[in-house]
Amino acid sequence: MSSTTNGQWYPPEWPDRIRALANGELTPAEPRRAATVLLLRDSASGGPAVHMLRRRTSMAFAGGAYAYPGGSVDPRDERPVAWAGPSRAQWAVRMGVDPATAQAIVCAAVRETFEEAGVLLAGASADTVVADTTGEDWEADRAALVAHELSFADFLGRRGLVLRSDLLGAWARWITPEFEPRRYDTWFFVAALPEGQRTWNASTEADRTVWMRPQEAAAGYDRGELLMMPPTIATLRSLQPYAAAAEALAAAEAQNLTPVLARARLVGGEIELSWPGHDEFTKHIAQTATDAGTAADAGAGADSGTPADTRAPGDDNGLSDGPGPSDSPSPSGGTPA
């Protein structure tokens, strides 16, 4: 849990893992590609609200933390799908990856949003979007996707749907620290809730979902009431200047997609953990006598590149989502966001 006065998620095992990495005793895991979506809708009180879920407090990883719908890329996300909006090549240029990888990440973003929030960014044509995803047939397909019994390409194909990549905007990219055992290279997208659709808690990883204005969520974090991981609160803060969901989407093209990579280094006898460009997350961890001896023997002092964390209240203001069509939705493969 958080060891700070605000809501920053900071597990008690991190210092030991950071020391092990700095001492060469820990081999970093390879990060898996992942995608998460900040669903937005305009609120009556002004400005956009964002859809968030709270991870179950019983979960070993980031239990109780607020996050967004998201999860790992499925290898089948590279299969051909009907596509609208910017081409795969255009997405590849924007994201700095190859076209196949760009498609897989965008598909994962759309698929995971449907799996975890019941919202589908697809339509019967390039200029339409599904108006209603409720009903037993939709839930059966959603459950099959979650269980990996159905690929997203087959789901779209048999329903005659076109993936609307133009409804997404790439917003940020964060990579889980090297000292974490499960690591993700996560792309954050923004999207507006399609007209006629509604969100619901479709993830068994979450015990609560809520729509909150970024300012309200950030204030809850600052008071220590809402637990969040660095990328979650950082992306919330970055949404605060925008007065409407459409305004945020229009700003996506200008967002910096340079990966946020945490850095661990020795400073004045302490291990300093920082996320470049995000000073509020900097931590100073006291060295042990063993650490100091190892560092001296190794001539320590250089940076240890440590990619940054990807997984991530009070009153709902009447905006909480109710239970979904099923009281026991299938488990999600969501990634920390």
Residue pairs with C-beta under 8 A, 6 or more apart in sequence:
1 9
1 10
1 11
1 12
1 64
1 227
2 8
2 9
2 10
2 224
2 227
3 10
3 12
4 10
4 224
5 224
6 221
6 222
6 223
6 224
7 220
7 221
7 222
7 223
7 224
7 225
7 226
7 227
7 228
7 233
8 221
8 228
8 229
8 230
8 233
8 281
9 62
9 65
9 227
9 228
9 229
9 230
9 309
9 312
10 283
14 179
14 273
14 285
15 271
15 285
17 26
17 179
17 180
18 179
18 264
18 271
18 273
18 285
18 306
19 271
19 285
19 287
19 288
19 291
20 26
20 179
21 28
21 178
21 179
21 264
21 304
21 306
22 264
22 266
22 271
22 291
22 295
22 300
22 304
23 291
23 294
23 295
23 298
24 298
26 178
26 179
28 178
28 179
28 183
29 180
29 181
29 182
29 183
30 183
31 175
31 176
31 183
31 184
31 185
31 307
32 72
32 73
32 183
32 184
32 185
32 335
33 72
33 73
33 101
33 104
33 105
33 108
33 184
33 185
33 187
34 70
34 71
34 72
34 73
34 108
34 184
34 185
34 186
34 187
34 310
34 335
34 337
35 70
35 71
35 73
35 105
35 106
35 108
35 109
35 112
35 186
35 187
35 188
35 189
36 67
36 68
36 69
36 70
36 71
36 109
36 112
36 186
36 187
36 188
36 189
36 310
36 335
36 337
37 68
37 69
37 70
37 109
37 112
37 113
37 168
37 188
37 189
37 190
37 191
38 50
38 51
38 68
38 171
38 188
38 189
38 190
38 191
38 235
38 239
39 50
39 51
39 68
39 69
39 113
39 117
39 119
39 191
39 192
39 193
39 199
40 48
40 49
40 50
40 51
40 190
40 191
40 192
40 193
40 239
40 245
40 248
40 249
41 48
41 49
41 51
41 192
41 193
41 211
41 245
42 48
42 49
42 244
42 245
43 49
43 211
43 213
43 319
45 213
46 243
47 213
47 214
47 215
47 242
47 243
47 244
48 213
48 214
48 239
48 242
48 243
48 244
48 245
48 247
48 248
49 211
49 212
49 213
49 319
50 68
50 211
50 212
50 213
50 214
50 217
50 236
50 239
51 68
51 69
51 117
51 193
51 199
51 209
51 210
51 211
51 321
52 66
52 67
52 68
52 209
52 210
52 211
52 212
52 217
53 66
53 67
53 68
53 69
53 116
53 117
53 201
53 203
53 205
53 206
53 208
53 209
53 210
54 64
54 65
54 66
54 67
54 206
54 207
54 208
54 209
54 210
55 61
55 62
55 63
55 64
55 65
55 66
55 67
55 205
55 206
55 207
55 312
56 63
56 64
56 204
56 205
56 206
56 207
57 63
57 64
57 207
59 205
61 182
61 311
61 336
62 227
62 229
62 311
62 312
62 336
64 227
65 227
65 228
65 229
65 232
65 311
65 312
65 336
66 217
66 226
66 227
66 228
66 232
66 312
66 313
67 228
67 229
67 232
67 311
67 312
67 334
67 336
67 337
68 188
68 232
68 235
68 312
68 337
69 112
69 113
69 115
69 116
69 117
69 119
69 203
69 334
70 109
70 112
70 113
70 116
70 186
70 334
70 335
70 337
71 108
71 112
71 115
71 116
71 332
71 333
71 334
71 335
72 108
72 184
72 333
72 335
73 104
73 105
73 107
73 108
74 104
74 108
74 111
74 148
74 151
74 152
74 333
75 104
76 151
76 152
76 153
77 103
77 104
77 105
77 107
77 108
77 111
77 152
77 153
78 100
78 101
78 103
78 104
78 107
79 151
79 152
79 153
80 153
81 103
81 107
81 152
81 153
81 156
81 157
81 163
82 156
82 157
82 161
82 162
82 163
83 103
83 162
83 163
83 165
84 123
84 125
84 126
84 127
84 162
84 163
84 164
84 165
84 166
85 126
85 164
85 165
85 166
85 167
85 168
86 94
86 165
86 166
88 99
88 100
88 102
88 103
89 99
91 99
91 102
91 103
91 106
91 165
91 170
92 98
92 99
92 101
92 102
94 102
94 170
94 253
94 257
95 101
95 102
95 105
95 170
95 187
95 257
96 257
97 105
105 187
106 163
106 165
106 168
106 189
107 152
107 153
107 163
109 168
109 187
109 189
110 120
110 121
110 122
110 152
110 163
110 164
110 165
110 168
111 145
111 152
112 332
112 333
112 334
113 119
113 120
113 121
113 191
114 120
114 121
114 133
114 142
114 145
115 142
115 145
115 146
115 202
115 203
115 332
115 333
115 334
116 202
116 203
116 205
116 206
116 332
116 334
117 199
117 200
117 202
117 203
117 209
118 133
118 134
118 138
118 142
118 197
118 198
118 199
118 200
118 202
118 324
119 133
119 193
119 194
119 197
119 198
119 199
120 129
120 130
120 133
120 161
120 194
120 197
121 129
121 163
121 164
121 167
121 168
121 191
121 194
122 129
122 130
122 156
122 161
122 162
122 163
122 164
123 129
123 130
123 161
123 162
123 164
124 130
124 160
124 161
124 162
125 162
126 162
126 164
129 164
129 167
129 194
129 195
129 197
130 161
130 194
130 197
131 194
131 195
131 196
131 197
132 196
132 197
133 142
133 197
134 198
134 325
135 325
136 325
138 325
139 324
139 325
139 326
141 150
141 155
141 159
142 202
142 329
142 330
143 326
143 329
143 330
144 150
144 155
145 152
145 155
146 329
146 330
146 331
146 332
146 333
147 330
148 333
155 161
156 162
156 163
167 191
167 192
167 194
168 189
168 190
168 191
169 189
169 190
169 191
169 248
169 249
169 251
169 252
169 253
169 255
170 187
170 188
170 189
170 252
170 255
170 257
171 188
171 189
171 190
171 235
171 238
171 252
171 255
172 187
172 188
172 231
172 234
172 235
172 238
172 255
172 256
172 257
172 260
173 185
173 186
173 187
173 188
173 257
173 258
173 259
173 260
174 186
174 188
174 230
174 231
174 234
174 259
174 260
174 307
174 308
174 309
174 310
175 183
175 184
175 185
175 186
175 259
175 260
175 261
175 307
175 308
175 310
176 182
176 183
176 184
176 185
176 186
176 307
176 308
176 309
176 310
176 311
176 336
177 183
177 262
177 306
177 307
177 308
177 309
178 262
178 304
178 305
178 306
178 307
179 264
179 306
180 309
182 336
183 307
184 310
184 311
184 335
184 336
185 259
185 307
185 310
186 231
186 310
186 335
186 336
186 337
187 257
188 231
188 235
188 337
189 252
190 239
190 248
190 249
190 252
191 249
192 245
192 246
192 249
193 199
193 245
198 321
199 209
199 211
199 321
200 209
200 321
200 322
200 323
200 324
200 325
201 208
201 209
201 321
201 322
201 323
201 324
201 329
202 324
202 329
202 332
203 329
203 331
203 332
203 334
204 328
204 329
204 330
204 331
204 332
205 331
205 332
205 334
208 320
209 320
209 321
210 313
210 316
210 319
210 320
210 321
211 319
211 320
211 321
212 220
212 313
212 317
212 319
214 236
214 237
214 239
214 240
215 240
216 313
216 317
217 226
217 236
217 313
218 233
218 236
218 237
218 240
220 226
220 313
220 314
221 227
221 228
221 233
221 236
225 313
225 314
226 313
227 312
228 236
228 312
229 309
229 310
229 311
229 312
229 336
229 337
230 275
230 278
230 281
230 308
230 309
231 260
231 308
231 309
231 310
231 311
231 312
231 337
232 312
232 337
234 260
234 275
234 278
234 281
238 255
239 248
242 248
242 251
259 307
260 275
260 276
260 277
260 278
260 307
260 308
261 275
261 276
261 305
261 306
261 307
261 308
262 273
262 274
262 275
262 306
262 307
262 308
262 309
263 273
263 274
263 275
263 276
263 303
263 304
263 305
263 306
264 271
264 272
264 273
264 303
264 304
264 306
265 271
265 272
265 301
265 302
265 303
265 304
266 272
266 287
266 295
266 300
266 301
267 284
269 286
269 287
269 292
270 284
270 285
270 286
270 287
271 284
271 285
271 286
271 287
271 291
272 282
272 283
272 284
272 285
273 282
273 283
273 284
273 285
273 306
274 281
274 282
274 283
275 281
275 282
275 308
287 295
294 300
295 301
309 336
310 335
310 336
310 337
311 335
311 336
311 337
312 336
312 337
